[in-house]
Amino acid sequence: MPKYRTVERNENRMTAKRIFIVGAVIACSFGVLFSRAVVFRLKDNAQLEKVALRQYRTAVKQSTKRGRILDSKGRELAIDVKVDSIFANPLKISEPVKVARQLADILDVDRGRLLDRLTSKRKFIWVKRRSDAKSAKKVNDLKIDGVYMMKESSRFYPGQTLASSVLGAVGFDSEPLGGVELFYNGTLSSQGGPGNFKRDARGHLYLSPADDEAVQPAEIELTIDRTLQYITERELANAVKKSGAKGATALVVDVRSGAVLAMANQPTFDPNEYSKYPLSHWRNRAIADPYEPGSTFKVIVVAAAIDRGFVQSEDIFDCENGKIKIGDHIVGDAHPHGELSVADIIKVSSNIGAYKVENRMSWDELYGAITSFGFGSKMMIDLPGESSGILSSPDRWSPLQHATIAFGQGVAATPLQITMAFAVIANGGTLYRPYIVKRVLGSDGEAIFENKPEIIGNPIKPATSKLMTKLLERVVGEGGTGTLASSVEYQVAGKTGTAQKAGKKSRGYVDGKYHSSFVGYAPTDNPRIAVYVGIDEPKGKFYYGGQVAAPVFREIVESSLQYMKIPGKRLTASADILRQLPPREAEGELALVEPLQEVRVETVVNTDNEKEPGKRFWKIPNLRGLTMRGVLDAAGDASIDWRFEGSGIAVGQSIDPGKTVSSNTICEVKFKPLMYFQENL
């Protein structure tokens, strides 16, 4: 009997120990939980709130808000618009097959992929982001339980292709893809707080966006003028179509500050639908593609030689009747010449003459002169992808390369570098840093940053600048290579360039492939703009810069200066002008031009309509016989959207004379060019 009693006591002791251990564990657990609660309560309320909110709220990342990009006059080039994005909670959708079919038909999405997502165990899926308004309304009208919408920001470019290579584009998740959008991304973007959507007790999402808004991003105002950009792109596109060229580039720069007023490329793209275009269309060739400038580079060499006292404009050089031997190579001119002055070397564009002028300088002096104009290094424009061009040091030159540099071969420069070099000659000898952003505006509209003209150097003296202007005026005069750049209204100065292109896979130059250009400035009595036009691989028998690029230069200069209201030569619609106008298409008679008289767009104030008292209207006059500048002068401050076609004298208008129109009415005016130019006009 005693032994059974002993076993019973041992079992009781083991039971007591087990109860004690379990109780101790429970007590410790409660102690830990209590201590943790005390810590949350007393030391870290924010952390406690975060943990609590996580139980019934989830964050959905929304698109980044971006500031507007404006032109120099405050007109919108890039803006954010609110669009509907559609999402779903699959756990709340009872008939995923039916819902997938309905949504796929409306939103044009893959039904199979959508069904896979709708049958998943996830609590949040995107159905379609940035849907169009019509489709979003159809989805909303279905009132499907578990399918919701939220507003997201989407980038929109009102001008479509206008200035696209300058602006760049923004990807689907607001990532910058080039241009100003990329270079100034930190300024333009403002990441908003995530959209908060609450969960119910079972973890299901229901729509309840938080009220917190992102900090309003800054806005950027460019130096680009939308109208000047349109003019430049229009003329460039016409030139490419007419010449059958592979591409083209044009620039308009303010010679007094370095501000870029227009920068255009062909082919181009629409950043609203960037994925539909090859990457080659995105490229900003004006700053990214160096090329051999050809004869436009002769201006730099001659200006440097004159400025440093090595030659004078009257000095005579023997141009060897069009051929000269350098080592084992023959350097030739397009047309043979005998003795030419420095002034005539520029006028007729002699390669041999330019080489002989260059030879007055040592190799190091030549290199120093070229680099002082900005060649061989980046201009530091505020855009991504700029190239420094190609300029090797003198110790790597061969005698042949030294010779060819005189006429723009063996050296490569971007269109921007060439344009800024000619701006130096136009403005009296000052090299400015080019810039594309005028200022940055804060959320209150006040400027928080403003670009100021920045002087990089002074390659030539003012006296040299004036002399070179006289020489370049002769290029567009009778007997020069750039007569087609001559303007009826404005005195221009400039230089042609025709550079044979080097092969990519083989050494040497490729027959029939040229980069043809014209670069200059106007008006020469008080230069305001420098304009560059480059036509890449024009086809057909006309390929010289003076044939394909010079006329485009003239059109851009005339239209731009007229828009800027820069005074030019006054023209009258006289009998002399009538005789110079081309025949009208299909009618075989001279374009009708009425005598020029004082013409003004009259302002008419509405007094009859009680709903719009004081509203202004404009009475359109007879515009025939006016130049483009004359039309703009006649318009005054009238809020009319003028559209010009052609150049020269107005011969037709889309709105009949005497008709009264409201604000922003489009009025198209057709112009006919003069057949030849007369000094007395």
C-alpha positions as CSV (number, residue, x, y, z in Angstrom):
1,M,0.0,0.0,0.0
2,P,2.7,2.5,0.8
3,K,4.2,2.2,-2.7
4,Y,0.9,3.2,-4.4
5,R,0.7,6.3,-2.2
6,T,4.2,7.4,-3.3
7,V,3.3,7.2,-7.0
8,E,0.2,9.3,-6.3
9,R,2.2,12.0,-4.6
10,N,4.7,12.2,-7.6
11,E,1.8,12.6,-10.1
12,N,0.4,15.5,-8.0
13,R,3.8,17.2,-8.0
14,M,4.2,16.9,-11.8
15,T,0.7,18.3,-12.4
16,A,1.4,21.3,-10.1
17,K,4.7,22.0,-12.0
18,R,2.9,21.9,-15.4
19,I,0.2,24.4,-14.1
20,F,2.9,26.7,-12.8
21,I,4.9,26.6,-16.1
22,V,1.8,27.3,-18.2
23,G,0.7,30.1,-15.9
24,A,4.2,31.6,-15.9
25,V,4.2,31.6,-19.8
26,I,0.8,33.3,-19.9
27,A,1.9,35.9,-17.3
28,C,5.0,36.7,-19.2
29,S,3.1,37.0,-22.5
30,F,0.7,39.4,-20.9
31,G,3.6,41.3,-19.4
32,V,5.3,41.7,-22.8
33,L,2.0,42.8,-24.4
34,F,1.4,45.3,-21.5
35,S,4.9,46.7,-21.8
36,R,4.6,47.0,-25.5
37,A,1.3,48.9,-25.1
38,V,2.9,51.2,-22.5
39,V,5.7,52.0,-24.9
40,F,3.3,52.8,-27.8
41,R,1.1,54.8,-25.5
42,L,3.8,56.9,-23.9
43,K,6.7,57.1,-26.4
44,D,5.6,56.7,-30.0
45,N,2.0,57.8,-30.8
46,A,2.9,58.2,-34.5
47,Q,4.1,54.6,-34.8
48,L,1.0,53.4,-33.0
49,E,-1.2,55.3,-35.4
50,K,0.6,53.9,-38.3
51,V,0.2,50.4,-37.1
52,A,-3.5,51.0,-36.4
53,L,-4.2,52.6,-39.8
54,R,-2.5,49.7,-41.5
55,Q,-5.3,47.5,-40.3
56,Y,-8.0,49.3,-42.3
57,R,-6.2,51.4,-45.0
58,T,-3.9,50.7,-47.9
59,A,-1.9,53.0,-50.1
60,V,-2.2,53.1,-53.9
61,K,0.6,54.8,-55.7
62,Q,-0.7,57.5,-58.1
63,S,1.0,59.3,-60.9
64,T,3.4,62.2,-60.3
65,K,2.0,65.7,-60.7
66,R,4.1,67.9,-63.0
67,G,4.2,71.6,-63.5
68,R,3.2,73.3,-66.7
69,I,5.7,74.2,-69.4
70,L,5.0,77.6,-71.0
71,D,6.4,79.5,-73.9
72,S,8.0,83.0,-73.5
73,K,4.6,84.6,-73.5
74,G,2.9,82.3,-71.0
75,R,1.1,80.1,-73.5
76,E,0.9,76.4,-72.6
77,L,3.2,73.9,-74.2
78,A,2.8,71.0,-71.7
79,I,0.2,70.6,-69.0
80,D,-1.2,68.0,-66.7
81,V,-4.8,66.9,-67.2
82,K,-7.0,64.8,-65.0
83,V,-8.1,61.5,-66.5
84,D,-10.0,58.5,-65.1
85,S,-8.0,55.3,-64.2
86,I,-10.1,52.2,-63.5
87,F,-9.2,49.6,-60.8
88,A,-11.0,46.7,-59.2
89,N,-11.1,44.6,-56.0
90,P,-11.3,41.0,-57.3
91,L,-12.6,39.7,-53.9
92,K,-15.8,41.7,-54.4
93,I,-16.5,40.6,-57.9
94,S,-18.9,37.7,-58.0
95,E,-19.1,37.2,-61.8
96,P,-15.5,37.7,-63.0
97,V,-16.2,36.1,-66.5
98,K,-19.0,38.5,-67.2
99,V,-17.2,41.5,-65.8
100,A,-14.0,40.7,-67.8
101,R,-16.1,40.5,-71.0
102,Q,-17.9,43.8,-70.3
103,L,-14.8,45.7,-69.4
104,A,-12.6,44.3,-72.2
105,D,-15.2,45.3,-74.9
106,I,-15.4,48.9,-73.6
107,L,-11.7,49.5,-72.7
108,D,-10.1,47.6,-75.5
109,V,-8.0,45.4,-73.1
110,D,-7.1,41.7,-73.4
111,R,-10.0,39.7,-72.0
112,G,-8.0,36.7,-71.0
113,R,-5.4,38.7,-69.0
114,L,-8.1,40.7,-67.4
115,L,-9.9,37.6,-66.3
116,D,-6.7,36.2,-64.8
117,R,-6.4,39.3,-62.6
118,L,-10.1,39.4,-61.7
119,T,-9.9,35.8,-60.4
120,S,-6.8,36.4,-58.4
121,K,-6.7,36.6,-54.5
122,R,-5.4,40.2,-54.6
123,K,-7.4,43.0,-53.2
124,F,-6.3,45.6,-55.8
125,I,-5.7,45.4,-59.5
126,W,-5.5,48.0,-62.3
127,V,-8.0,47.4,-65.0
128,K,-6.9,50.4,-67.2
129,R,-5.0,53.5,-66.4
130,R,-5.8,56.8,-68.0
131,S,-8.9,55.8,-69.9
132,D,-10.6,58.2,-72.2
133,A,-13.6,60.0,-70.9
134,K,-16.1,58.3,-73.1
135,S,-15.0,54.8,-72.1
136,A,-14.8,55.7,-68.4
137,K,-18.4,56.9,-68.5
138,K,-19.6,53.7,-70.0
139,V,-17.8,51.7,-67.3
140,N,-19.3,54.0,-64.6
141,D,-22.8,53.5,-66.0
142,L,-22.4,49.7,-65.6
143,K,-22.2,50.2,-61.8
144,I,-20.3,47.0,-61.2
145,D,-19.7,46.2,-57.6
146,G,-15.9,46.0,-57.0
147,V,-14.9,48.2,-60.0
148,Y,-13.9,51.8,-59.1
149,M,-12.3,54.9,-60.6
150,M,-9.8,57.4,-59.5
151,K,-8.4,60.6,-61.0
152,E,-4.8,60.6,-62.1
153,S,-2.6,63.1,-63.8
154,S,-1.7,62.7,-67.4
155,R,0.8,64.8,-69.5
156,F,-0.8,66.5,-72.4
157,Y,0.9,68.6,-75.2
158,P,-1.6,70.9,-76.8
159,G,0.7,71.7,-79.8
160,Q,1.2,68.0,-80.5
161,T,4.4,67.9,-82.6
162,L,5.2,71.6,-81.8
163,A,8.6,71.9,-80.2
164,S,8.5,68.2,-79.3
165,S,12.3,67.6,-79.5
166,V,12.7,70.5,-77.1
167,L,10.0,69.5,-74.7
168,G,10.7,65.8,-74.7
169,A,8.0,63.4,-73.4
170,V,6.7,61.8,-70.2
171,G,6.3,58.1,-69.8
172,F,3.3,56.2,-68.4
173,D,4.4,56.5,-64.8
174,S,5.4,60.1,-65.2
175,E,9.1,59.3,-65.9
176,P,10.8,61.9,-68.1
177,L,12.0,60.7,-71.4
178,G,13.9,63.6,-72.8
179,G,14.1,67.3,-73.4
180,V,13.1,69.9,-70.9
181,E,11.0,67.3,-69.1
182,L,14.1,65.3,-68.4
183,F,16.6,68.2,-67.7
184,Y,14.3,70.0,-65.3
185,N,12.5,66.9,-63.9
186,G,13.4,67.8,-60.3
187,T,11.8,71.2,-60.8
188,L,8.7,70.1,-62.7
189,S,7.7,67.0,-60.7
190,S,6.0,66.8,-57.4
191,Q,5.3,63.3,-56.0
192,G,1.9,63.5,-54.3
193,G,1.0,61.4,-51.3
194,P,-0.4,58.1,-52.2
195,G,-4.1,57.8,-52.7
196,N,-5.5,56.2,-49.5
197,F,-8.3,53.6,-49.9
198,K,-9.9,52.2,-46.8
199,R,-10.4,48.5,-46.0
200,D,-13.5,47.1,-44.3
201,A,-13.3,44.4,-41.5
202,R,-12.7,41.7,-44.1
203,G,-9.9,43.6,-45.8
204,H,-12.0,44.7,-48.8
205,L,-11.1,48.0,-50.4
206,Y,-13.7,50.7,-50.7
207,L,-13.3,54.1,-52.3
208,S,-12.3,56.9,-49.9
209,P,-9.5,59.1,-51.2
210,A,-7.6,61.1,-48.6
211,D,-7.8,64.8,-48.7
212,D,-4.0,65.4,-48.6
213,E,-2.8,67.0,-51.8
214,A,0.8,67.1,-53.2
215,V,2.8,70.3,-53.0
216,Q,2.1,72.2,-56.2
217,P,5.1,71.8,-58.6
218,A,6.9,74.7,-60.1
219,E,6.2,75.9,-63.7
220,I,8.8,76.6,-66.3
221,E,8.7,79.4,-68.8
222,L,10.8,78.8,-71.9
223,T,12.6,81.3,-74.2
224,I,10.8,79.5,-77.1
225,D,8.0,81.6,-78.7
226,R,5.2,79.4,-79.8
227,T,4.5,81.4,-82.9
228,L,8.2,81.6,-84.0
229,Q,8.4,77.8,-83.3
230,Y,5.4,77.2,-85.6
231,I,6.9,79.4,-88.3
232,T,10.2,77.6,-88.2
233,E,8.7,74.1,-88.1
234,R,6.3,75.0,-91.0
235,E,9.1,76.2,-93.2
236,L,11.4,73.3,-92.3
237,A,8.7,70.7,-93.1
238,N,7.9,72.4,-96.4
239,A,11.6,72.3,-97.3
240,V,12.0,68.6,-96.4
241,K,8.9,67.7,-98.5
242,K,10.2,69.8,-101.5
243,S,13.7,68.5,-101.4
244,G,13.0,64.9,-100.5
245,A,15.6,65.3,-97.7
246,K,16.3,62.7,-95.0
247,G,15.8,65.3,-92.3
248,A,16.4,68.9,-91.4
249,T,17.2,71.3,-88.5
250,A,16.5,74.9,-87.9
251,L,17.3,77.4,-85.1
252,V,16.4,80.9,-84.3
253,V,18.5,82.6,-81.6
254,D,18.4,86.1,-80.0
255,V,21.8,87.4,-80.8
256,R,21.7,89.9,-77.9
257,S,21.3,87.3,-75.2
258,G,21.7,83.7,-76.4
259,A,18.0,82.9,-75.8
260,V,16.8,80.2,-78.2
261,L,13.5,81.5,-79.7
262,A,12.9,78.4,-81.9
263,M,14.5,75.0,-82.3
264,A,13.0,72.6,-84.9
265,N,13.9,69.2,-86.3
266,Q,12.6,67.0,-89.0
267,P,11.4,64.2,-88.8
268,T,9.6,64.9,-85.5
269,F,7.1,63.2,-83.2
270,D,4.0,63.7,-81.1
271,P,4.8,63.3,-77.4
272,N,1.2,62.6,-76.7
273,E,1.7,59.3,-78.6
274,Y,5.5,58.9,-78.3
275,S,5.4,55.1,-78.4
276,K,4.2,55.2,-82.0
277,Y,7.4,56.9,-83.2
278,P,11.0,55.5,-83.6
279,L,13.6,56.8,-81.3
280,S,15.4,58.5,-84.2
281,H,12.4,60.9,-84.4
282,W,12.9,62.0,-80.8
283,R,16.5,63.1,-81.4
284,N,17.2,66.8,-81.0
285,R,19.7,67.1,-83.9
286,A,20.2,70.8,-83.2
287,I,22.4,69.9,-80.2
288,A,23.1,66.2,-80.5
289,D,24.4,65.7,-84.0
290,P,27.7,67.2,-85.0
291,Y,28.4,67.4,-88.8
292,E,31.1,68.9,-91.0
293,P,29.9,72.5,-91.4
294,G,31.4,73.0,-94.9
295,S,31.7,76.5,-96.2
296,T,29.9,78.2,-93.3
297,F,33.2,77.6,-91.4
298,K,35.1,79.8,-93.8
299,V,33.5,82.8,-92.0
300,I,35.1,81.7,-88.7
301,V,38.5,81.3,-90.2
302,V,38.4,84.6,-92.1
303,A,37.0,86.5,-89.1
304,A,39.7,85.2,-86.9
305,A,42.4,86.1,-89.4
306,I,41.1,89.6,-89.9
307,D,40.6,90.2,-86.1
308,R,44.2,89.2,-85.3
309,G,45.6,91.3,-88.1
310,F,46.9,88.5,-90.4
311,V,44.8,89.7,-93.4
312,Q,42.6,92.6,-94.5
313,S,39.5,92.4,-96.6
314,E,41.3,93.9,-99.6
315,D,44.2,91.5,-99.6
316,I,44.5,89.5,-102.8
317,F,45.1,85.7,-103.0
318,D,45.7,83.5,-106.0
319,C,43.1,80.8,-106.0
320,E,45.1,78.7,-108.5
321,N,42.3,78.5,-111.0
322,G,40.4,76.0,-108.9
323,K,43.1,73.4,-107.9
324,I,45.9,73.2,-105.4
325,K,48.1,70.2,-104.4
326,I,48.6,69.5,-100.7
327,G,50.9,66.5,-100.2
328,D,49.6,63.8,-102.4
329,H,46.1,65.2,-102.5
330,I,44.3,67.8,-104.7
331,V,42.1,70.4,-103.1
332,G,39.7,72.1,-105.5
333,D,36.9,74.7,-105.8
334,A,33.4,74.1,-107.1
335,H,34.2,76.8,-109.7
336,P,37.7,77.8,-110.7
337,H,38.9,81.3,-109.7
338,G,42.0,83.2,-110.2
339,E,42.9,86.1,-108.0
340,L,40.4,87.0,-105.4
341,S,40.2,89.5,-102.5
342,V,39.4,88.2,-99.0
343,A,35.9,89.8,-99.5
344,D,35.4,87.9,-102.7
345,I,36.7,84.6,-101.2
346,I,33.7,84.8,-98.8
347,K,31.3,86.0,-101.5
348,V,32.0,83.2,-104.0
349,S,33.0,80.6,-101.3
350,S,36.5,79.6,-102.6
351,N,38.0,76.7,-100.7
352,I,41.5,77.5,-101.9
353,G,41.2,81.1,-100.9
354,A,40.0,80.2,-97.4
355,Y,43.0,77.8,-97.1
356,K,45.4,80.5,-98.1
357,V,43.9,83.0,-95.6
358,E,44.1,80.3,-92.9
359,N,47.7,79.7,-93.7
360,R,48.6,83.2,-92.5
361,M,48.1,81.8,-89.0
362,S,50.1,79.2,-87.2
363,W,48.3,75.9,-86.4
364,D,48.2,76.8,-82.7
365,E,46.8,80.3,-83.5
366,L,44.1,78.7,-85.7
367,Y,43.2,76.2,-83.0
368,G,42.9,79.0,-80.4
369,A,40.7,81.1,-82.7
370,I,38.4,78.2,-83.4
371,T,38.0,77.3,-79.8
372,S,37.3,80.9,-78.8
373,F,34.1,80.7,-80.9
374,G,33.0,77.7,-78.8
375,F,33.9,74.9,-81.1
376,G,35.2,71.7,-79.6
377,S,33.3,72.0,-76.3
378,K,29.7,72.0,-75.2
379,M,27.8,75.2,-75.2
380,M,26.2,74.1,-71.9
381,I,22.6,74.7,-73.0
382,D,20.1,73.6,-70.5
383,L,19.0,70.5,-72.4
384,P,20.1,66.9,-72.3
385,G,22.2,65.2,-74.9
386,E,24.4,68.0,-76.1
387,S,27.5,67.1,-78.1
388,S,30.8,68.9,-78.0
389,G,31.4,68.4,-81.7
390,I,34.7,67.1,-83.0
391,L,37.9,69.2,-83.0
392,S,41.2,67.5,-82.5
393,S,44.3,69.3,-81.2
394,P,46.9,70.7,-83.7
395,D,49.5,68.1,-82.8
396,R,47.2,65.5,-84.3
397,W,46.5,67.4,-87.6
398,S,48.0,66.3,-90.9
399,P,48.8,69.0,-93.5
400,L,45.6,67.9,-95.4
401,Q,43.4,68.1,-92.3
402,H,44.8,71.6,-91.6
403,A,43.9,72.6,-95.1
404,T,40.4,71.2,-95.1
405,I,39.5,72.8,-91.8
406,A,39.6,76.1,-93.6
407,F,36.5,75.1,-95.5
408,G,34.7,73.1,-92.8
409,Q,36.0,69.5,-93.3
410,G,38.0,67.6,-90.8
411,V,36.1,69.3,-88.0
412,A,32.5,68.7,-86.8
413,A,30.1,71.1,-85.1
414,T,26.5,71.0,-84.0
415,P,23.9,73.4,-85.5
416,L,23.8,75.2,-82.2
417,Q,27.5,75.8,-82.2
418,I,27.4,77.2,-85.7
419,T,24.4,79.5,-84.9
420,M,26.1,80.9,-81.8
421,A,29.3,81.6,-83.7
422,F,27.3,83.6,-86.2
423,A,25.5,85.4,-83.4
424,V,29.0,86.5,-82.3
425,I,29.6,88.2,-85.7
426,A,26.1,89.7,-85.5
427,N,26.2,91.3,-82.1
428,G,29.6,92.9,-82.1
429,G,31.8,90.0,-80.9
430,T,30.2,88.6,-77.8
431,L,29.8,84.8,-77.3
432,Y,26.8,84.1,-75.1
433,R,25.8,80.8,-73.5
434,P,22.6,79.6,-75.2
435,Y,19.7,78.8,-72.9
436,I,16.2,77.5,-73.4
437,V,14.5,78.2,-70.0
438,K,13.6,81.8,-69.3
439,R,12.5,81.4,-65.7
440,V,11.0,79.1,-63.1
441,L,7.8,80.1,-61.5
442,G,6.6,79.0,-58.0
443,S,3.1,78.0,-57.1
444,D,2.3,81.6,-56.4
445,G,3.3,82.7,-59.9
446,E,6.4,84.5,-58.7
447,A,9.8,83.8,-60.3
448,I,12.1,81.7,-58.1
449,F,14.8,81.5,-60.8
450,E,15.5,83.5,-63.9
451,N,18.1,83.0,-66.6
452,K,20.2,86.0,-67.4
453,P,22.5,86.4,-70.5
454,E,25.9,84.9,-69.7
455,I,29.0,85.9,-71.6
456,I,31.4,83.1,-72.4
457,G,33.9,85.1,-74.3
458,N,34.7,87.8,-76.9
459,P,36.3,86.0,-79.9
460,I,36.5,89.1,-82.1
461,K,36.4,92.9,-81.8
462,P,33.3,95.0,-82.7
463,A,35.2,96.5,-85.7
464,T,35.7,93.0,-87.0
465,S,32.1,92.2,-86.5
466,K,31.0,95.2,-88.6
467,L,33.4,94.4,-91.4
468,M,32.3,90.7,-91.5
469,T,28.7,91.9,-91.7
470,K,29.5,93.8,-94.9
471,L,31.3,90.8,-96.4
472,L,28.3,88.5,-95.5
473,E,25.8,91.0,-97.0
474,R,27.7,90.5,-100.3
475,V,27.0,86.7,-100.1
476,V,23.3,87.3,-100.6
477,G,23.8,90.0,-103.2
478,E,24.3,89.7,-106.9
479,G,27.0,87.2,-107.8
480,G,27.0,85.7,-104.3
481,T,26.3,82.0,-103.4
482,G,23.3,82.9,-101.2
483,T,21.1,85.2,-103.4
484,L,18.0,83.1,-102.6
485,A,18.4,84.1,-99.0
486,S,17.9,87.8,-99.9
487,S,14.8,89.4,-98.4
488,V,12.5,92.0,-99.9
489,E,11.9,93.7,-96.5
490,Y,15.1,93.1,-94.5
491,Q,18.8,93.3,-95.2
492,V,20.3,90.0,-94.2
493,A,23.8,88.6,-93.9
494,G,24.9,85.0,-94.1
495,K,26.8,82.2,-95.6
496,T,26.0,79.0,-97.5
497,G,27.5,75.6,-96.7
498,T,27.4,72.3,-98.7
499,A,29.3,69.5,-97.0
500,Q,29.7,66.1,-98.5
501,K,28.9,63.5,-95.9
502,A,31.4,60.9,-94.7
503,G,30.5,57.2,-94.9
504,K,29.6,55.4,-91.7
505,K,31.1,52.0,-92.7
506,S,33.8,53.0,-95.2
507,R,36.4,55.7,-95.2
508,G,36.0,58.8,-97.2
509,Y,33.0,60.7,-98.5
510,V,29.8,59.2,-100.0
511,D,28.8,60.5,-103.5
512,G,25.5,62.2,-103.6
513,K,25.1,62.6,-99.9
514,Y,25.3,66.2,-98.6
515,H,24.4,68.3,-95.6
516,S,23.4,71.6,-97.0
517,S,23.0,74.7,-94.9
518,F,22.6,78.4,-94.6
519,V,23.3,80.4,-91.5
520,G,23.0,84.2,-91.1
521,Y,21.3,87.0,-89.2
522,A,19.0,90.1,-89.7
523,P,18.4,92.9,-89.9
524,T,22.0,93.9,-90.4
525,D,21.6,97.5,-89.3
526,N,20.5,96.3,-85.9
527,P,20.8,92.5,-85.7
528,R,18.1,90.7,-83.7
529,I,18.1,87.1,-84.7
530,A,20.5,84.5,-86.0
531,V,18.9,81.8,-88.0
532,Y,20.4,78.4,-89.0
533,V,18.9,76.0,-91.6
534,G,20.4,72.6,-92.3
535,I,18.9,70.2,-94.9
536,D,20.2,66.6,-94.5
537,E,20.7,64.6,-97.7
538,P,18.5,66.6,-100.2
539,K,17.7,64.6,-103.3
540,G,17.6,65.6,-106.9
541,K,19.8,68.0,-108.9
542,F,19.4,70.8,-106.3
543,Y,21.5,70.1,-103.2
544,Y,23.7,73.2,-102.6
545,G,23.1,75.2,-99.4
546,G,22.3,78.2,-101.5
547,Q,19.6,76.3,-103.4
548,V,17.8,74.3,-100.7
549,A,18.6,76.0,-97.4
550,A,18.8,79.7,-98.3
551,P,15.2,80.1,-99.4
552,V,14.1,78.5,-96.1
553,F,16.3,80.9,-94.2
554,R,14.6,83.8,-96.0
555,E,11.1,82.6,-95.2
556,I,11.9,82.1,-91.5
557,V,13.6,85.5,-91.2
558,E,10.9,87.5,-92.9
559,S,8.0,85.8,-91.0
560,S,9.8,86.0,-87.7
561,L,10.8,89.6,-87.9
562,Q,7.4,90.5,-89.1
563,Y,5.9,88.7,-86.2
564,M,8.3,90.5,-83.8
565,K,7.3,93.8,-85.5
566,I,10.8,94.7,-86.4
567,P,10.7,97.6,-88.9
568,G,11.8,96.7,-92.5
569,K,11.6,98.3,-95.9
570,R,8.3,99.8,-96.7
571,L,6.6,98.3,-99.7
572,T,3.7,99.7,-101.8
573,A,1.5,97.7,-104.1
574,S,2.5,99.6,-107.2
575,A,2.4,98.6,-110.9
576,D,6.1,97.5,-110.5
577,I,5.1,95.0,-107.9
578,L,2.2,93.7,-109.9
579,R,4.6,92.9,-112.8
580,Q,6.8,90.9,-110.4
581,L,4.1,88.7,-109.0
582,P,3.8,85.2,-110.5
583,P,0.8,84.1,-112.5
584,R,-2.2,82.8,-110.5
585,E,-2.6,79.1,-110.6
586,A,-4.9,77.9,-113.3
587,E,-5.9,81.4,-114.4
588,G,-2.7,82.5,-116.1
589,E,-3.0,86.1,-115.0
590,L,-1.2,88.3,-112.4
591,A,-2.3,88.0,-108.8
592,L,-4.6,90.8,-108.0
593,V,-3.2,93.3,-105.6
594,E,-5.0,96.6,-104.7
595,P,-3.1,99.8,-104.0
596,L,-1.8,100.0,-100.4
597,Q,-3.7,102.4,-98.3
598,E,-4.0,103.0,-94.5
599,V,-5.5,99.7,-93.2
600,R,-6.6,99.0,-89.7
601,V,-8.6,96.3,-88.0
602,E,-11.5,98.1,-86.4
603,T,-12.7,97.4,-82.9
604,V,-16.5,96.9,-82.5
605,V,-18.0,96.9,-79.0
606,N,-21.1,94.9,-78.4
607,T,-24.0,97.1,-77.1
608,D,-27.0,95.0,-78.2
609,N,-26.5,91.7,-76.4
610,E,-27.5,92.1,-72.8
611,K,-25.8,88.8,-71.8
612,E,-22.4,90.0,-73.1
613,P,-22.3,93.7,-72.6
614,G,-19.1,95.4,-73.8
615,K,-17.8,92.3,-75.6
616,R,-15.3,93.3,-78.3
617,F,-15.5,92.2,-81.9
618,W,-13.2,93.1,-84.8
619,K,-14.0,94.2,-88.3
620,I,-11.7,92.7,-90.9
621,P,-10.4,95.1,-93.6
622,N,-9.2,94.4,-97.1
623,L,-5.7,93.1,-96.5
624,R,-4.6,92.7,-100.1
625,G,-1.4,94.5,-101.0
626,L,0.0,94.3,-97.4
627,T,3.1,92.4,-96.4
628,M,3.0,90.0,-93.4
629,R,4.3,92.8,-91.2
630,G,1.7,95.1,-92.7
631,V,-1.0,92.7,-91.7
632,L,0.3,92.4,-88.2
633,D,0.6,96.2,-87.9
634,A,-3.0,96.6,-89.2
635,A,-4.2,94.1,-86.6
636,G,-2.9,96.1,-83.6
637,D,-4.1,94.4,-80.4
638,A,-7.0,92.5,-82.2
639,S,-7.4,89.0,-80.7
640,I,-7.4,87.2,-84.0
641,D,-5.5,84.0,-84.8
642,W,-3.6,84.8,-88.0
643,R,-2.5,82.0,-90.3
644,F,-0.1,82.9,-93.1
645,E,0.6,81.0,-96.3
646,G,3.4,81.9,-98.7
647,S,5.4,85.1,-98.6
648,G,5.6,88.5,-100.2
649,I,2.4,90.4,-100.8
650,A,-1.1,89.5,-99.5
651,V,-3.3,88.4,-102.4
652,G,-6.2,86.7,-100.6
653,Q,-7.9,86.2,-97.2
654,S,-10.3,83.6,-95.8
655,I,-12.6,86.2,-94.1
656,D,-14.2,88.7,-96.5
657,P,-13.4,92.4,-96.0
658,G,-16.0,94.2,-93.8
659,K,-17.0,91.1,-91.9
660,T,-17.1,91.3,-88.0
661,V,-15.6,88.4,-86.1
662,S,-15.2,87.4,-82.4
663,S,-12.0,86.7,-80.4
664,N,-9.6,84.0,-81.6
665,T,-11.3,83.7,-85.0
666,I,-8.8,82.1,-87.5
667,C,-8.1,84.4,-90.5
668,E,-5.9,82.8,-93.2
669,V,-4.0,85.2,-95.5
670,K,-2.3,84.1,-98.7
671,F,0.8,85.8,-100.0
672,K,2.6,85.7,-103.3
673,P,6.4,86.3,-103.6
674,L,8.1,88.8,-105.8
675,M,9.9,87.3,-108.9
676,Y,13.1,89.4,-108.3
677,F,14.4,92.1,-106.0
678,Q,15.0,95.7,-106.7
679,E,17.2,98.0,-104.7
680,N,14.7,100.9,-104.8
681,L,11.9,98.8,-103.1
